[in-house]
Amino acid sequence: METRPVTLDDASDIHALTRRWESHWNAPLVTPLHEVTEELTAPFIDLNRDTLGYWDDGRMVAYGRIWHRPSGEQQERAYMFGFVDPEYRRRGIGRELMTWQVETGTAILSAIDNDLPKYLRADEWDWIEESPRMYRRFGLEPVRYFTEMLRELDGEVAIDVLDGVRIAEYDRSLDAAALAAMNSSFADHWGSTHTDLDSYLHRLSGEGTRLDLSF
């Protein structure tokens, strides 16, 4: 197989692989192509250092990515994301890919010159049992669980308005104030770190962001 860091030109291959994986595991989402492109162009990512793809006869069959946004406060985190094509499971590709992720993530964190706690992180839905088994082999352990909640969109949604609070349409003059409010709100939230302005603006400029529906 061919293995190399990915480039922006590989976004369509990554997207196709992602969709095959999501369909196989009945993941409750449909990742669009623009989200893949935004991940590859996000602040702080170094595609040569932080990504690795596997191709078999021109078809991408595995992909891994490390995401580390420098913190300088509370803790430093390097997230590990990756997929193996469902048709290529149980061939040792996932183990090899995660070996690269752990080594790369550890090197990134070790190079940071501060005394903050440093963590490698990964996540997975609980019905995909293969990933947690793999994580445990590499010394990771569960530290937090999330519940995904859904509601029907039929009918109107009751909104309680608080006295003295005005709900206004979002405008770009609020960018800095909204970021400050977000960082303040999540300052003592588990595992959260400060979000910088460039990362926040990258999120706001994404195709999936609907500022016309934001308040």
Sequence and secondary structure as in RCSB ss.txt:
>XXXX:A:sequence
METRPVTLDDASDIHALTRRWESHWNAPLVTPLHEVTEELTAPFIDLNRDTLGYWDDGRMVAYGRIWHRPSGEQQ
ERAYMFGFVDPEYRRRGIGRELMTWQVETGTAILSAIDNDLPKYLRADEWDWIEESPRMYRRFGLEPVRYFTEML
RELDGEVAIDVLDGVRIAEYDRSLDAAALAAMNSSFADHWGSTHTDLDSYLHRLSGEGTRLDLSF
>XXXX:A:secstr
 EEE   GGGHHHHHHHHHHHHHHTT S    HHHHHHHHTSTT  HHHHEEEEEETTEEEEEEEEE     SS 
EEEEEEEEE GGGTTSSHHHHHHHHHHHHHHHHHHT  S S EEEE    TT THHHHHHHHTT           
   SS       TT       GGGHHHHHHHHHHHTTTSTT     HHHHHHHHTSTT  GGG  
